[in-house]
Amino acid sequence: NKIANRASLYSAILPGMGQAYNKKYWKMPIIYAALGGFGVLIGIENTKVQACHKELLFRYSSPANLNSYQNDKYAYNSVGDVNQIRLDARKYLDFCIIGAGLVYLLNIIDANVDGHFRTFDMSDKLSLTIAPKASFCIQSPKPLSAGLSLTLNFK
Protein backbone atom coordinates (compact mmCIF):
# COMPACT_ATOMS: atom_id res chain seq x y z
CA ASN A 1 0.00 0.00 0.00
CA LYS A 2 1.54 3.27 -1.15
CA ILE A 3 -0.03 5.41 1.60
CA ALA A 4 1.19 3.10 4.39
CA ASN A 5 4.72 2.95 2.98
CA ARG A 6 4.89 6.72 2.66
CA ALA A 7 3.56 7.21 6.20
CA SER A 8 6.17 4.76 7.54
CA LEU A 9 8.95 6.55 5.69
CA TYR A 10 7.83 9.93 7.01
CA SER A 11 7.72 8.60 10.58
CA ALA A 12 11.16 7.05 10.19
CA ILE A 13 12.60 10.37 9.01
CA LEU A 14 10.83 12.53 11.62
CA PRO A 15 8.81 10.86 14.39
CA GLY A 16 5.18 11.95 14.25
CA MET A 17 5.29 13.03 10.62
CA GLY A 18 3.61 9.80 9.48
CA GLN A 19 0.78 10.45 11.94
CA ALA A 20 0.40 13.96 10.50
CA TYR A 21 0.35 12.47 6.99
CA ASN A 22 -2.45 10.12 8.13
CA LYS A 23 -4.28 13.10 9.71
CA LYS A 24 -3.96 11.65 13.24
CA TYR A 25 -2.57 14.85 14.72
CA TRP A 26 -3.58 13.97 18.27
CA LYS A 27 -0.91 11.23 18.37
CA MET A 28 2.00 13.58 17.73
CA PRO A 29 2.15 15.11 21.25
CA ILE A 30 2.10 11.60 22.76
CA ILE A 31 5.08 10.56 20.65
CA TYR A 32 7.04 13.71 21.45
CA ALA A 33 6.20 13.49 25.16
CA ALA A 34 7.44 9.89 25.30
CA LEU A 35 10.61 10.65 23.36
CA GLY A 36 11.21 13.82 25.41
CA GLY A 37 10.68 11.96 28.67
CA PHE A 38 13.14 9.27 27.68
CA GLY A 39 15.55 11.98 26.51
CA VAL A 40 15.44 13.66 29.93
CA LEU A 41 15.94 10.33 31.71
CA ILE A 42 18.85 9.50 29.40
CA GLY A 43 20.45 12.84 30.29
CA ILE A 44 19.98 12.31 34.03
CA GLU A 45 21.37 8.77 34.03
CA ASN A 46 24.27 9.73 31.77
CA THR A 47 25.19 12.55 34.19
CA LYS A 48 25.20 10.04 37.09
CA VAL A 49 27.40 7.63 35.14
CA GLN A 50 29.88 10.39 34.27
CA ALA A 51 30.00 11.75 37.85
CA CYS A 52 30.65 8.29 39.28
CA HIS A 53 33.28 7.64 36.63
CA LYS A 54 35.12 10.87 37.52
CA GLU A 55 34.90 10.03 41.22
CA LEU A 56 36.33 6.56 40.64
CA LEU A 57 39.14 7.97 38.49
CA PHE A 58 40.01 10.39 41.30
CA ARG A 59 39.98 7.70 43.98
CA TYR A 60 42.09 5.28 41.95
CA SER A 61 44.56 7.98 40.84
CA SER A 62 46.69 7.43 43.96
CA PRO A 63 46.52 5.16 47.04
CA ALA A 64 46.10 8.22 49.27
CA ASN A 65 42.85 9.14 47.48
CA LEU A 66 41.08 5.83 48.18
CA ASN A 67 39.60 7.16 51.43
CA SER A 68 39.05 10.74 50.24
CA TYR A 69 36.52 12.11 47.80
CA GLN A 70 36.28 14.68 45.05
CA ASN A 71 32.51 15.10 44.85
CA ASP A 72 30.60 15.88 48.09
CA LYS A 73 27.75 13.72 46.85
CA TYR A 74 29.91 10.62 47.36
CA ALA A 75 31.54 11.64 50.65
CA TYR A 76 29.98 8.80 52.65
CA ASN A 77 30.29 6.14 49.95
CA SER A 78 33.11 3.64 49.63
CA VAL A 79 34.78 2.85 46.30
CA GLY A 80 32.57 -0.24 46.00
CA ASP A 81 29.44 1.82 46.66
CA VAL A 82 30.37 4.40 44.03
CA ASN A 83 31.08 1.63 41.53
CA GLN A 84 27.68 0.03 42.28
CA ILE A 85 25.94 3.40 41.83
CA ARG A 86 27.71 3.74 38.47
CA LEU A 87 26.68 0.23 37.40
CA ASP A 88 23.05 0.85 38.40
CA ALA A 89 22.97 4.19 36.58
CA ARG A 90 24.46 2.52 33.50
CA LYS A 91 21.77 -0.18 33.63
CA TYR A 92 18.99 2.44 33.86
CA LEU A 93 20.64 4.40 31.05
CA ASP A 94 20.54 1.30 28.85
CA PHE A 95 16.87 0.74 29.71
CA CYS A 96 16.04 4.34 28.78
CA ILE A 97 17.84 4.02 25.45
CA ILE A 98 15.92 0.81 24.71
CA GLY A 99 12.66 2.54 25.71
CA ALA A 100 13.33 5.46 23.37
CA GLY A 101 14.11 3.01 20.57
CA LEU A 102 10.84 1.17 21.21
CA VAL A 103 8.86 4.43 21.11
CA TYR A 104 10.55 5.28 17.79
CA LEU A 105 9.77 1.80 16.40
CA LEU A 106 6.14 1.90 17.60
CA ASN A 107 5.79 5.33 15.98
CA ILE A 108 6.74 3.81 12.60
CA ILE A 109 4.49 0.76 13.09
CA ASP A 110 1.56 2.97 14.11
CA ALA A 111 1.97 5.16 11.02
CA ASN A 112 2.03 2.06 8.82
CA VAL A 113 -1.09 0.53 10.39
CA ASP A 114 -2.99 3.83 10.17
CA GLY A 115 -1.90 4.14 6.55
CA HIS A 116 -3.42 0.75 5.81
CA PHE A 117 -6.65 1.71 7.60
CA ARG A 118 -7.02 4.83 5.45
CA THR A 119 -7.82 2.61 2.46
CA PHE A 120 -9.75 -0.08 4.36
CA ASP A 121 -13.24 -0.71 2.98
CA MET A 122 -15.86 0.04 5.66
CA SER A 123 -18.93 -0.51 3.49
CA ASP A 124 -22.25 -1.97 4.64
CA LYS A 125 -21.60 -5.12 2.62
CA LEU A 126 -19.51 -6.52 5.46
CA SER A 127 -20.92 -6.89 8.97
CA LEU A 128 -20.05 -8.66 12.21
CA THR A 129 -22.77 -9.62 14.68
CA ILE A 130 -22.08 -10.60 18.29
CA ALA A 131 -24.86 -12.37 20.15
CA PRO A 132 -25.17 -14.45 23.33
CA LYS A 133 -25.44 -18.20 22.79
CA ALA A 134 -26.50 -21.03 25.07
CA SER A 135 -25.78 -24.66 24.31
CA PHE A 136 -27.00 -27.88 25.84
CA CYS A 137 -25.11 -31.21 25.74
CA ILE A 138 -26.35 -34.08 27.89
CA GLN A 139 -23.03 -35.97 27.68
CA SER A 140 -21.02 -33.09 29.15
CA PRO A 141 -20.30 -32.81 32.91
CA LYS A 142 -21.84 -29.33 32.73
CA PRO A 143 -24.76 -29.86 30.33
CA LEU A 144 -25.68 -26.17 30.02
CA SER A 145 -23.06 -23.67 28.89
CA ALA A 146 -23.12 -20.05 27.83
CA GLY A 147 -20.96 -18.15 25.36
CA LEU A 148 -20.85 -15.65 22.53
CA SER A 149 -21.63 -16.20 18.89
CA LEU A 150 -19.75 -14.25 16.23
CA THR A 151 -21.42 -14.07 12.82
CA LEU A 152 -19.62 -12.58 9.83
CA ASN A 153 -21.95 -11.62 6.96
CA PHE A 154 -20.93 -10.88 3.37
CA LYS A 155 -23.67 -9.27 1.28
N, C-alpha and C positions, 0 to 999 in steps of 0.2 A: 504494500500500500504506500503510495507516494507521500500522502499527507503524514502518515505515521513515521516514515523514514526521515522526512524533513523536520518534524517536531523533535525526533530523537537527536538529530544532528544539531539543531539549535540549542537543545538543552545540554548537549555535550560541550558545545563551545562556550555558552554562558548559561549557568544554571537558572532556571525559571523562564528562559526565553521560549522553550518549547511549550510551556503552559500558556504563555502569552499568545503564541501562534495558534494554540487550540482554543483560545478565548476563555481560559480558566484562570482569570487574573487573581482570584482569591487564593490560589495556591502559592503564588509567588512570595508573599510575606512569610509563609510558613517555611518555605525552603530557605529563605535568607535568614530567618531567625534561627533555624537549626544550624546552618553553616556558621553563622556569627557566634552562636553559643559555643559550638565546638572550637571555633577559632580563639575565643577568649580562654577557654579551658586549656587549649594547647599552649597558649602564651603563658598562662599561670604555671602549668606543670613544667614547661621548658625553663622558666625562670628558677624554679625550685631545683631542677637538675643542675643547672649551671652554678647556682649558689653553693650547692653541696659539693660539686666538683672542685670549685675554687677553694672551699674550706678544706677538702681532703688534700689538695695539692699543697696548701700551706702547712698542714699538719705533718705531711710526709716529707716536706722539704728539708727538715733537719730533725734529729732525735730530740732536741730541746723543745720543739714545737708540738710534740705529740700530746702534751698535757695543756697546751695553751690553745687559744682560738683567735681567729681573725674576725669572724662575724659574731656579733652579740647574740644573734638568734640561736647559735649553736654552742653557747657558753656552757651549758649544763649537759651536753651530749658527748659521749665518748666517740672515738673514731669509728667503732662498729655501729653505733647509733646513727651517725651522720651517713655512713655508707648505706645503712638500711633505709634511711629516709630518701637517699638518692635513688636506690633501686625501686622503692615504692613509687616515687614520682615518675621515674622512667616507665614503669608499668602503666600508670594512669595516662601518661603522655601517649603511649602506644595505643591504648584503648580509645583515646580521643581522636587520634589520627584514623583509626579504623572506623570509628563512628562517623567522622566527616566523610570518609570515602563511601560509606554505606548510604549516607544522605545524598551524595552526588550520584551514586548509581541508581538509587530509588527515584531520583528526579528524572533521569533519563528513561527509566522503565515506565514511570507514570506518564511522561509525555508520549511515549510510544503507544501505550494502551489507550489513552485519550484520543490519540490520532486515529486509531482503529475504530473507536466508537463514533467518531464524527461521520463515518460513512456506513455505519451499521443500520440495517433496514429495520425500522420500528413500525412497520405497517400493521394493519388490523388482520392481515392474513395469517399471522402467527400469534397464538395465544397459549398461555399456561394457566391451568386451573388447579387450585389447591383446595381439597375438600377432606373432611374427616371421613374415616372408613372404619367400620367394625367388621371383624371376621369371626366365624364360629367354626371350630374343628373339634369334633368329639374325641379324636384320638390323642389330642394334645393334653399335657398335664394342666394347662390353663386353657380351657376350651374357648373362652371369650377373650379376644384381644382387640385393642384399639390402635389406630395409626392414622397416617395421612396418605391421601391419594393424590399423585401428581399426574395431570392429564395434559399432554401437549397436542394442540390441534393445528393442523395445516389446512387452510381453506383454499 
